[in-house]
Protein backbone atom coordinates (compact mmCIF):
# COMPACT_ATOMS: atom_id res chain seq x y z
CA UNK A 1 0.00 0.00 0.00
CA UNK A 2 0.98 3.67 -0.16
CA UNK A 3 1.45 5.46 3.10
CA UNK A 4 2.78 8.57 4.74
CA UNK A 5 4.91 8.13 7.82
CA UNK A 6 6.72 10.63 10.03
CA UNK A 7 9.77 9.93 12.20
CA UNK A 8 11.15 12.24 14.84
CA UNK A 9 13.65 11.99 17.69
CA UNK A 10 14.18 14.50 20.43
CA UNK A 11 15.65 14.45 23.90
CA UNK A 12 14.11 11.83 26.21
CA UNK A 13 11.49 10.84 23.61
CA UNK A 14 10.99 7.88 21.37
CA UNK A 15 10.43 7.97 17.62
CA UNK A 16 7.51 10.15 16.66
CA UNK A 17 6.19 12.03 13.59
CA UNK A 18 8.30 14.44 11.47
CA UNK A 19 10.18 13.46 8.26
CA UNK A 20 7.81 12.71 5.40
CA UNK A 21 8.33 9.33 3.76
CA UNK A 22 6.29 8.01 0.85
CA UNK A 23 6.38 4.35 -0.13
CA UNK A 24 4.59 2.74 -3.06
CA UNK A 25 4.71 -1.03 -3.44
CA UNK A 26 5.25 -2.31 -6.96
CA UNK A 27 2.23 -4.60 -6.92
CA UNK A 28 -0.32 -1.79 -7.21
CA UNK A 29 -2.46 -2.53 -10.24
CA UNK A 30 -2.82 0.98 -11.67
CA UNK A 31 -2.17 4.66 -11.25
CA UNK A 32 -5.84 5.08 -10.37
CA UNK A 33 -5.37 2.91 -7.29
CA UNK A 34 -2.35 4.99 -6.25
CA UNK A 35 -4.48 8.13 -6.56
CA UNK A 36 -7.25 6.57 -4.47
CA UNK A 37 -4.81 5.68 -1.70
CA UNK A 38 -3.22 9.12 -1.75
CA UNK A 39 -6.71 10.65 -1.63
CA UNK A 40 -7.42 8.53 1.45
CA UNK A 41 -4.48 10.28 3.11
CA UNK A 42 -5.37 13.77 1.95
CA UNK A 43 -7.36 14.61 5.08
CA UNK A 44 -4.04 14.63 6.97
CA UNK A 45 -1.82 16.27 4.34
CA UNK A 46 -2.88 17.65 0.96
CA UNK A 47 -1.11 15.98 -1.94
CA UNK A 48 -1.00 16.98 -5.59
CA UNK A 49 0.48 14.91 -8.40
CA UNK A 50 1.82 17.16 -11.14
CA UNK A 51 2.15 15.91 -14.70
CA UNK A 52 4.35 18.10 -16.84
CA UNK A 53 5.67 16.58 -20.01
CA UNK A 54 7.39 13.30 -19.23
CA UNK A 55 8.11 14.30 -15.65
CA UNK A 56 6.09 13.40 -12.58
CA UNK A 57 6.21 15.10 -9.22
CA UNK A 58 4.34 14.94 -5.93
CA UNK A 59 3.78 18.22 -4.11
CA UNK A 60 2.69 18.38 -0.48
CA UNK A 61 0.87 21.38 0.94
CA UNK A 62 0.48 22.71 4.43
CA UNK A 63 -1.57 20.58 6.78
CA UNK A 64 -5.30 21.13 6.51
CA UNK A 65 -7.20 22.62 9.36
CA UNK A 66 -10.00 20.25 10.19
CA UNK A 67 -12.18 19.31 13.13
CA UNK A 68 -9.52 17.11 14.70
CA UNK A 69 -7.07 20.04 14.82
CA UNK A 70 -9.50 22.14 16.84
CA UNK A 71 -10.44 19.28 19.15
CA UNK A 72 -6.75 18.54 19.81
CA UNK A 73 -6.12 22.18 20.67
CA UNK A 74 -9.03 22.19 23.10
CA UNK A 75 -7.87 18.98 24.78
CA UNK A 76 -4.36 20.40 25.19
CA UNK A 77 -5.75 23.62 26.66
CA UNK A 78 -7.92 21.64 29.09
CA UNK A 79 -4.96 19.47 30.16
CA UNK A 80 -2.89 22.58 30.79
CA UNK A 81 -5.70 24.06 32.89
CA UNK A 82 -5.84 20.93 35.07
CA UNK A 83 -2.43 21.81 36.59
CA UNK A 84 -2.53 25.63 36.91
CA UNK A 85 0.64 27.55 37.55
CA UNK A 86 0.97 30.16 40.26
CA UNK A 87 -0.35 33.52 39.17
CA UNK A 88 0.85 36.94 40.21
CA UNK A 89 -2.21 37.32 42.44
CA UNK A 90 -1.53 34.02 44.23
CA UNK A 91 2.10 35.00 44.72
CA UNK A 92 1.13 38.38 46.24
CA UNK A 93 -1.30 36.78 48.68
CA UNK A 94 1.32 34.26 49.83
CA UNK A 95 3.88 36.99 50.33
CA UNK A 96 1.37 39.06 52.34
CA UNK A 97 0.85 36.17 54.73
CA UNK A 98 4.60 35.80 55.23
CA UNK A 99 5.31 39.51 55.87
CA UNK A 100 2.16 40.33 57.82
CA UNK A 101 1.69 44.07 58.33
CA UNK A 102 4.94 44.97 56.62
CA UNK A 103 3.36 44.41 53.20
CA UNK A 104 0.42 46.69 53.97
CA UNK A 105 2.71 49.38 55.32
CA UNK A 106 4.87 49.26 52.21
CA UNK A 107 1.81 49.70 50.04
CA UNK A 108 0.88 52.96 51.82
CA UNK A 109 4.35 54.46 51.46
CA UNK A 110 4.66 57.38 49.04
CA UNK A 111 6.61 56.76 45.86
CA UNK A 112 7.56 58.76 42.79
CA UNK A 113 7.27 55.73 40.50
CA UNK A 114 4.27 55.98 38.16
CA UNK A 115 2.07 52.89 38.20
CA UNK A 116 1.87 50.80 35.04
CA UNK A 117 -1.43 49.99 33.38
CA UNK A 118 -2.73 46.71 34.69
CA UNK A 119 -4.40 43.95 32.68
CA UNK A 120 -7.69 44.89 34.36
CA UNK A 121 -7.51 48.51 33.19
CA UNK A 122 -6.60 47.36 29.66
CA UNK A 123 -9.63 45.07 29.53
CA UNK A 124 -11.85 47.87 30.82
CA UNK A 125 -10.65 50.12 27.99
CA UNK A 126 -11.37 47.38 25.46
CA UNK A 127 -14.91 46.92 26.74
CA UNK A 128 -15.64 50.63 26.34
CA UNK A 129 -14.68 50.55 22.63
CA UNK A 130 -17.60 50.93 20.26
CA UNK A 131 -17.71 47.86 18.02
CA UNK A 132 -19.84 47.56 14.86
CA UNK A 133 -23.28 46.10 15.52
CA UNK A 134 -23.37 42.29 15.45
CA UNK A 135 -24.94 40.81 12.31
CA UNK A 136 -27.83 38.37 12.21
CA UNK A 137 -29.79 36.85 15.08
CA UNK A 138 -28.39 34.50 17.74
CA UNK A 139 -28.70 30.85 16.66
CA UNK A 140 -30.22 28.00 18.63
CA UNK A 141 -28.24 24.91 19.58
CA UNK A 142 -30.23 21.76 18.80
CA UNK A 143 -29.77 18.02 18.41
CA UNK A 144 -31.26 16.87 15.11
CA UNK A 145 -31.63 13.44 13.53
CA UNK A 146 -29.41 13.10 10.42
CA UNK A 147 -32.46 12.36 8.26
CA UNK A 148 -33.83 15.84 9.02
CA UNK A 149 -30.80 17.58 7.52
CA UNK A 150 -30.52 18.40 3.83
CA UNK A 151 -27.82 19.67 1.43
CA UNK A 152 -28.14 22.29 -1.30
CA UNK A 153 -26.04 21.26 -4.32
CA UNK A 154 -26.14 24.78 -5.72
CA UNK A 155 -23.32 25.85 -3.41
CA UNK A 156 -22.13 22.79 -1.48
CA UNK A 157 -18.91 21.05 -2.47
CA UNK A 158 -19.24 17.86 -4.46
CA UNK A 159 -18.36 14.80 -2.36
CA UNK A 160 -18.23 12.56 -5.43
CA UNK A 161 -14.44 12.31 -5.40
CA UNK A 162 -11.81 10.09 -3.84
CA UNK A 163 -10.67 12.53 -1.15
CA UNK A 164 -14.18 13.26 0.13
CA UNK A 165 -15.28 9.64 0.05
CA UNK A 166 -12.14 8.61 1.93
CA UNK A 167 -12.78 11.30 4.56
CA UNK A 168 -16.42 10.22 4.98
CA UNK A 169 -15.39 6.59 5.47
CA UNK A 170 -12.72 7.59 7.96
CA UNK A 171 -15.16 9.66 10.04
CA UNK A 172 -17.77 6.87 9.94
CA UNK A 173 -15.28 4.15 10.84
CA UNK A 174 -13.75 6.06 13.75
CA UNK A 175 -16.79 8.02 14.92
CA UNK A 176 -15.85 9.96 18.04
CA UNK A 177 -18.43 12.22 19.69
CA UNK A 178 -15.61 14.33 21.12
CA UNK A 179 -14.64 15.30 17.56
CA UNK A 180 -18.17 15.98 16.34
CA UNK A 181 -18.36 19.75 16.33
CA UNK A 182 -21.82 21.27 15.78
CA UNK A 183 -22.97 21.52 12.17
CA UNK A 184 -23.90 24.99 10.92
CA UNK A 185 -27.49 24.74 9.72
CA UNK A 186 -29.94 27.15 8.07
CA UNK A 187 -33.63 26.96 8.92
CA UNK A 188 -35.69 28.13 5.94
CA UNK A 189 -39.17 29.62 5.92
CA UNK A 190 -40.86 26.24 5.46
CA UNK A 191 -39.05 24.83 8.50
CA UNK A 192 -36.62 22.66 6.49
CA UNK A 193 -33.02 22.39 7.73
CA UNK A 194 -30.08 22.84 5.34
CA UNK A 195 -26.45 22.16 6.24
CA UNK A 196 -24.04 24.98 5.44
CA UNK A 197 -21.00 23.50 7.14
CA UNK A 198 -20.53 19.86 8.18
CA UNK A 199 -21.65 17.82 5.18
CA UNK A 200 -18.88 15.23 5.65
CA UNK A 201 -20.00 14.60 9.24
CA UNK A 202 -23.59 14.33 8.03
CA UNK A 203 -22.62 11.89 5.27
CA UNK A 204 -20.66 9.77 7.76
CA UNK A 205 -23.61 9.67 10.17
CA UNK A 206 -25.98 8.62 7.37
CA UNK A 207 -23.49 5.97 6.22
CA UNK A 208 -23.36 4.44 9.70
CA UNK A 209 -27.11 4.57 10.29
CA UNK A 210 -26.77 4.31 14.08
CA UNK A 211 -26.12 7.96 14.97
CA UNK A 212 -29.32 9.16 16.70
CA UNK A 213 -28.67 12.88 16.36
CA UNK A 214 -26.11 15.51 15.36
CA UNK A 215 -25.44 18.72 17.31
CA UNK A 216 -26.45 21.71 15.18
CA UNK A 217 -26.16 25.47 15.43
CA UNK A 218 -29.39 26.51 13.71
CA UNK A 219 -29.71 30.05 12.36
CA UNK A 220 -32.09 32.02 10.16
CA UNK A 221 -30.72 33.21 6.83
CA UNK A 222 -32.50 35.55 4.46
CA UNK A 223 -32.10 33.46 1.31
CA UNK A 224 -30.17 30.68 -0.39
CA UNK A 225 -27.79 33.37 -1.62
CA UNK A 226 -27.09 34.35 2.00
CA UNK A 227 -26.42 30.70 2.84
CA UNK A 228 -24.00 30.45 -0.08
CA UNK A 229 -22.21 33.63 0.95
CA UNK A 230 -21.82 32.28 4.51
CA UNK A 231 -20.56 28.95 3.11
CA UNK A 232 -17.87 30.76 1.11
CA UNK A 233 -16.88 32.96 4.07
CA UNK A 234 -16.61 30.03 6.49
CA UNK A 235 -14.65 27.75 4.17
CA UNK A 236 -12.27 30.42 2.93
CA UNK A 237 -11.45 31.24 6.53
CA UNK A 238 -10.77 27.59 7.36
CA UNK A 239 -9.36 25.77 4.35
CA UNK A 240 -8.94 26.43 0.64
CA UNK A 241 -11.76 25.86 -1.80
CA UNK A 242 -11.00 24.67 -5.30
CA UNK A 243 -11.90 27.03 -8.10
CA UNK A 244 -15.05 25.17 -9.16
CA UNK A 245 -16.38 24.99 -5.58
CA UNK A 246 -15.85 28.74 -5.43
CA UNK A 247 -17.49 29.25 -8.83
CA UNK A 248 -20.67 27.27 -8.01
CA UNK A 249 -21.02 29.03 -4.66
CA UNK A 250 -20.62 32.37 -6.47
CA UNK A 251 -23.49 31.41 -8.80
CA UNK A 252 -25.73 30.56 -5.84
CA UNK A 253 -24.86 33.83 -4.11
CA UNK A 254 -25.88 35.84 -7.20
CA UNK A 255 -22.45 36.88 -8.50
CA UNK A 256 -23.09 38.58 -11.86
CA UNK A 257 -19.87 37.43 -13.57
CA UNK A 258 -20.37 33.79 -12.53
CA UNK A 259 -23.95 33.92 -13.82
CA UNK A 260 -22.79 35.40 -17.15
CA UNK A 261 -20.12 32.72 -17.58
CA UNK A 262 -22.67 30.01 -16.84
CA UNK A 263 -25.00 31.47 -19.46
CA UNK A 264 -22.23 31.47 -22.08
CA UNK A 265 -21.39 27.83 -21.29
CA UNK A 266 -24.99 26.58 -21.36
CA UNK A 267 -25.87 28.58 -24.48
CA UNK A 268 -23.02 26.80 -26.26
CA UNK A 269 -24.48 23.42 -25.27
CA UNK A 270 -22.11 22.62 -22.38
CA UNK A 271 -22.56 22.30 -18.63
CA UNK A 272 -20.28 23.53 -15.84
CA UNK A 273 -18.27 20.72 -14.24
CA UNK A 274 -18.20 20.17 -10.48
CA UNK A 275 -14.80 18.48 -10.56
CA UNK A 276 -11.33 19.89 -11.15
CA UNK A 277 -9.61 16.54 -11.78
CA UNK A 278 -9.35 15.80 -15.51
CA UNK A 279 -9.76 12.06 -14.87
CA UNK A 280 -13.29 12.79 -13.59
CA UNK A 281 -14.48 14.92 -16.51
CA UNK A 282 -17.16 13.67 -18.89
CA UNK A 283 -18.12 14.81 -22.41
CA UNK A 284 -20.03 18.08 -22.47
CA UNK A 285 -18.50 19.49 -19.28
CA UNK A 286 -16.52 22.72 -19.05
CA UNK A 287 -14.10 23.12 -16.15
CA UNK A 288 -12.07 26.10 -17.44
CA UNK A 289 -14.26 28.84 -15.94
CA UNK A 290 -11.20 30.88 -14.93
CA UNK A 291 -9.99 31.03 -18.56
CA UNK A 292 -13.44 32.16 -19.68
CA UNK A 293 -13.56 34.84 -16.97
CA UNK A 294 -10.20 36.22 -18.08
CA UNK A 295 -11.23 36.56 -21.73
CA UNK A 296 -14.69 37.87 -20.79
CA UNK A 297 -13.24 40.73 -18.76
CA UNK A 298 -10.78 41.74 -21.48
CA UNK A 299 -12.57 41.05 -24.77
CA UNK A 300 -16.27 40.63 -24.05
CA UNK A 301 -18.95 37.97 -24.30
CA UNK A 302 -19.05 37.49 -28.10
CA UNK A 303 -15.44 36.29 -28.35
CA UNK A 304 -16.11 33.78 -25.55
CA UNK A 305 -19.40 32.62 -27.04
CA UNK A 306 -17.88 32.04 -30.52
CA UNK A 307 -14.98 29.99 -29.14
CA UNK A 308 -17.26 27.86 -26.93
CA UNK A 309 -19.68 27.22 -29.79
CA UNK A 310 -16.81 26.18 -32.09
CA UNK A 311 -15.57 23.70 -29.48
CA UNK A 312 -19.02 22.23 -28.96
CA UNK A 313 -19.56 21.74 -32.70
CA UNK A 314 -16.09 20.25 -33.22
CA UNK A 315 -16.06 17.85 -30.22
CA UNK A 316 -19.66 17.38 -29.00
CA UNK A 317 -19.05 13.89 -27.55
CA UNK A 318 -15.50 14.23 -26.25
CA UNK A 319 -13.90 15.11 -22.95
CA UNK A 320 -12.24 18.51 -23.31
CA UNK A 321 -8.75 17.38 -22.31
CA UNK A 322 -7.15 20.54 -23.67
CA UNK A 323 -10.20 22.70 -22.95
CA UNK A 324 -8.60 25.75 -21.33
CA UNK A 325 -5.70 25.95 -23.79
CA UNK A 326 -7.94 25.32 -26.82
CA UNK A 327 -10.48 27.93 -25.70
CA UNK A 328 -7.79 30.58 -25.14
CA UNK A 329 -6.02 29.71 -28.40
CA UNK A 330 -9.25 30.09 -30.38
CA UNK A 331 -9.96 33.45 -28.75
CA UNK A 332 -6.42 34.61 -29.58
CA UNK A 333 -7.05 33.69 -33.22
CA UNK A 334 -10.35 35.59 -33.19
CA UNK A 335 -8.79 38.69 -31.62
CA UNK A 336 -5.73 38.86 -33.91
CA UNK A 337 -6.29 36.65 -36.98
CA UNK A 338 -3.68 36.34 -39.76
CA UNK A 339 -4.30 38.04 -43.09
CA UNK A 340 -7.10 36.41 -45.09
CA UNK A 341 -8.11 34.16 -42.18
CA UNK A 342 -11.00 31.80 -43.06
CA UNK A 343 -12.94 30.51 -39.98
CA UNK A 344 -14.48 27.66 -42.00
CA UNK A 345 -11.05 26.45 -43.07
CA UNK A 346 -9.91 26.64 -39.44
CA UNK A 347 -12.94 24.59 -38.37
CA UNK A 348 -12.11 21.88 -40.91
CA UNK A 349 -8.58 21.76 -39.52
CA UNK A 350 -9.93 21.33 -36.00
CA UNK A 351 -11.92 18.27 -37.09
CA UNK A 352 -8.72 16.51 -38.21
CA UNK A 353 -7.83 15.61 -34.61
CA UNK A 354 -9.70 14.72 -31.45
CA UNK A 355 -9.17 16.43 -28.09
CA UNK A 356 -6.58 13.95 -26.87
CA UNK A 357 -4.52 14.43 -30.03
CA UNK A 358 -4.62 18.21 -29.72
CA UNK A 359 -3.70 17.92 -26.02
CA UNK A 360 -0.67 15.78 -26.94
CA UNK A 361 0.97 18.82 -28.54
CA UNK A 362 1.24 20.30 -25.04
CA UNK A 363 2.79 17.28 -23.33
CA UNK A 364 6.28 18.76 -23.36
CA UNK A 365 5.15 22.23 -22.29
CA UNK A 366 6.10 23.12 -18.74
CA UNK A 367 4.98 26.75 -18.81
CA UNK A 368 1.75 28.32 -17.56
CA UNK A 369 -1.68 28.68 -19.11
CA UNK A 370 -1.04 31.68 -21.38
CA UNK A 371 2.13 30.20 -22.88
CA UNK A 372 0.40 26.84 -23.41
CA UNK A 373 -2.42 28.62 -25.24
CA UNK A 374 0.08 30.58 -27.36
CA UNK A 375 1.87 27.37 -28.30
CA UNK A 376 -1.41 25.68 -29.23
CA UNK A 377 -2.33 28.72 -31.33
CA UNK A 378 0.85 28.17 -33.35
CA UNK A 379 -0.03 24.49 -33.80
CA UNK A 380 -3.54 25.45 -34.96
CA UNK A 381 -2.11 27.86 -37.52
CA UNK A 382 0.16 25.12 -38.86
CA UNK A 383 -2.85 22.80 -39.20
CA UNK A 384 -4.75 25.66 -40.86
CA UNK A 385 -2.00 26.10 -43.47
CA UNK A 386 -2.04 22.35 -44.22
CA UNK A 387 -5.80 22.37 -44.74
CA UNK A 388 -6.61 22.87 -48.43
CA UNK A 389 -8.75 25.80 -49.46
CA UNK A 390 -12.22 25.13 -50.79
CA UNK A 391 -13.23 27.01 -53.92
CA UNK A 392 -16.40 29.11 -53.63
CA UNK A 393 -19.41 27.45 -55.21
CA UNK A 394 -20.77 29.41 -58.20
N, C-alpha and C positions, 0 to 999 in steps of 0.2 A: 504494500500500500504506500501512498504518499503521505508524509507527515511533516509537521513542523516541530522541532524540539529546541529548547533553550538549555544552555548549561552555564552555570555561574559558580564561582568559588570566591568566598570572602573569608575574613578572619573568623574562626570559631563557627563556621557554618559548613554544611554539606553542600553537594552539588545542587544547584537550583537553576531557574530560567534566566538566560541572557543571550548567548550567541546563536543566531539563527542558522539552522541546518535544514536542508531540504533533501529528501531521499526519495527516489522513484525506482521501484523494482522493475526489472526488465520484462516481467511477465504480464504487465498491463496490456489489455487487448487493443486499446485504441487511445488516441489523443482525447477523444470525448470523455473517456473514463477518467483520465488524468484531470481534465477540467472539472468534472463532477466532484472529484475528491478535493481538489483545491478550493472549489466553491464551498464544500462542507467545512473548510477551515476558515473561510473568509469572515466569519463573525468575530474571530479573534484577531486576525490581521488581514487587511485588504491586500489582495494579490492581483496583479495584472500581467497577462502574458502578451508581450509585444511581438508582432510579426512585421519585420521590415526587410524586404528582399529575402535573401536566403538565411538571414540571421534570426535567432530566437533569443528573447531575453525575458526574465521574470523580474518585475518591479514590485517591491513591497512599499506600502504606504504606512502612514502613522496609524497607530492602533485606533480602532473605532471607539467612540463613546457609546456604550450601550447600558442596559439596565443593570447588568452585573457590576459595571464600574461604579455606579452610584451606590448600589447596595454595599459593595466592599468598602467604599469610603465611609459610609454610615456606620458599618460594623467597627471599623478601625477607630472612628471618633468615639463610639460608645465604649470600646475597650479602654481607650485612653482616659475617659471620664470615670471609669470604675476605680482608678487609682490616682485620685487628684493630687497634684503637687501643692506645696504650701504657697499661699498667695501673700501679697504684701500686707493685706488686712490681717490675716492670721498671724503673720510674723510680728506686726505691731502690737497685737493683743498679747502675745506671749511675752514680748519684751516689757510691756506695761506691768504684767504680773510680777516679773522678776525685779523691776526697779521700784515698784510701789509708787510713792508720791513724787519721786524724783522726775519721772516722766511727765507728770502733769505740770510740775513746776517749770520744767524746761519748755513746755509748750506755751506758757504764759509769758516767757521772757521776750523782751523786745529784740527785734533783729532788723537789720537793713537789707536782708536778702529778700528779693521779690518772689512771691510764690509762683510756681509754675502752674499752668492749666492742668487740671486733673482730668482723668478719663470721664468722670461724671459730668463736669462742665462742658466737655466736648460733645458728649451725647446730648446734653440739654440744648446746645446750639444747633445740633443736627435736627432735633425734633421740631424746633421753631422754624426751620426752613420751609418755604412754601413750595410744595411739590405739585406737578400737574395733576389734575383730577384723574382718579383711577377710571379705567375704561370697563365697560360691561357691567354685569351684575354678578354678585358672588354665586359660585356654583354650589350644587348639593353633592354630597358624597354618598353614593348608593352602592349596594351590592346587586348586580343584575345577572340573570341567567344568560349564558352565552347565546342561546337561541334568540334572545330579545334584541341583540345587537346586530346592526347591519353596516355594510360598507358601500360607499359611493365611488364607483369606478371612474367617475369623471375627473377626480383629482387624486385618488389613492394610488400608491405605487402598485405596479403589477407584481404579484408573488409567483408568477408562472416562470420562474427561472431557478437555476440550480442553487444559487446562494440563498435565496429566500426559502426554498423548500428544505434545504439543509438546516437552516436556522429554526424553522417551524418544528422539524423532527427533533432537533436537539432540545428545544424548550419542552416539547411534549414528553420526551423520554426522561428528562431530568427535572420534571416540574417541581418547583420549590416556591412555596407561598411567600417566603421571605424575599424572593426576587421578583414577585409579581407586583410591580408598581401600578397604581390606578390608571386605567385607560381614560383618555380624554374623549368625552362623548358629547355630541350635540343633540338636544331634544328639539325636534321640529314641531310645527304648529299642530300636526295631527297626532302628536304624542310619540311618534316613532323615534328610535334611538340610533344615532349614526356615529360610528367610531372615527375620530379624527386622528388620534394617535394611539397605537397599540394593536394594530391589525395582526402582527405576528403572534402576540399573546392570545388574541382571540382565535386565530386559526389553530394554534396548538391546543387550546381548550376544547374546540370543536372536534379536533382529531382524536383526542383522548376519549371524550364522551362522558367522563366521570367527574368533571369539574362543575360543582353545583352553582357557582356564581363567580363573577369577576368584580373586583372593586372598580368603581367608575367615578370620575369627577364629571358631573353632568351640568352643562351650561346651556344657555339660550343664545343662539346666534341668529342674526337677522335674515340670512339667506344662505344658499349653498355657496355662493361666491364668498361670503364671510368665512364659512367653514374652510374653503380652499385656501383663502388668504392666511388663516390661522395655521393650517397644515404646512404651508410653505414656511411661515415664520418659525414654527416650532422645529421643523426638520433642518432648516438652514442653520439654526442656532446650535443644533446637536450633532448632526453628521451630514456629510455632503449628499446632495441629491444628484442623480445623473440628469443629463440635459433633457431627456424625454419626460422624466418624472416632472421636472420643472415646467416643461412646455405644456403638458396636459393640465397641471394645476393652474397655470396661467390662463388657459382657456376657460376653466371652470370659474376662475375669479373675474372673468370679463376683460382680460387684457386685449386691447384692440389689435395689436400687432399679431399676437398668437391667433386670434380669430381670423384675421386677414390671411395669414399663412395657411390655416386650415381650409379656408375657402378655396384658395388657389390649388391646393393639393386635391381636394375632393372634386372640384370642377374639372380637373384634368383626368379624373377617373381613378385616382389613388386613394388610399387611406393612410392616416398617420400611425406609424408603428408605436408600440408600447415598449419595445426592447431595443437596447443599444448594441447587443451582441450580434454580429453579422450571421453567426451560425443559427440564430433563432428567427431570422427574417423569412418572410414568405412572399410569393409574387403579389404585386399590387400594393406593397407597403413602402412608405417613404419614411426614412429615419433621419434624413439630412436637413432637419428644420433650421439648424444654425446657418447652413450655407444659403438657404432660401432667404432667411432674415437679412443676411449681409447684402445680398443682391437687391432685395426689396428696398432697403433703406437708401441704397446708392443709385439704383437705376429704375425703380418703379415696378408696378405689378405686371405690366404687359410683357416685359422681358422674362420675368419668372414664369408667367403663364405659358408663353410660347415654348420655353425649354421643357417644362413639365409635360405639356401636351405632346411634344415630339418624342419624349422618352416613353410615354404611355403607348403611343402608336407604334413605336419601333420594337418595344419589348413588353407587350401586355401580359405575358404569362411567365415572366422571368423574375428572379430575385435580382434586385438592383445592387449587385456586388460593388460596382464602381459608381454608385449613385451620386454621391457628393461631388466627386471629381468630374463626372460626365455632365452633371447639371451646370457646374461652374464653367466648364469648357464650352458648352453650348451657348451660355450667356455671353462669354467673352467673344465668341464668333459673331453673335448677334450685335454686340456693341461696337466692335471694330472688325467688320468683315473685309476680306481681301477684295481687290478690284474684280468686278464682274461676278461676284459670289452668287451661286444659284442654290437656294435652300432645298429644292427638290433633288438636285444632284447630291447634296450633302446627306439627305435622308436616305437615298439609295446606298450611299457608302456606309451609313450606320447599319443597314440591314445585312451587310456582308458578314458581320460578326455578332455573336451573342454577348451578354454582359460579362461572362467569365473571361471570354477572349479579350474584350476591351480592358478588363481589369488586369489581365496578365501583363500589359504594357507598363504597368506601374509597380511590378513586383520588385524591381531593383531600385525604386525611388525611396530615399530615406528622408526626404524633405517634408515640409508641412503641406497643408491643404492647398494653398494658393499655387505653390510650385508644382504640385502634382497635377492640378487643373491646367496649368500652363503647358506642362509636358504633354498631357492628353490632348490639348488643343492642337499642338504640333502634329501629333499622331493622326488626329482627325483630318487635318489639312493634307497630310500625305495620302490618306485614303481617298480624300476628295479628288486629288490630282489623278489618282489611278482610276477613278470611276469615269467611264466614257461619257461624253456629252450625248444628249438625246436631241436629235433635230426636231424643230418645231413642226407640228402637223399642219399641213396647209388645208 
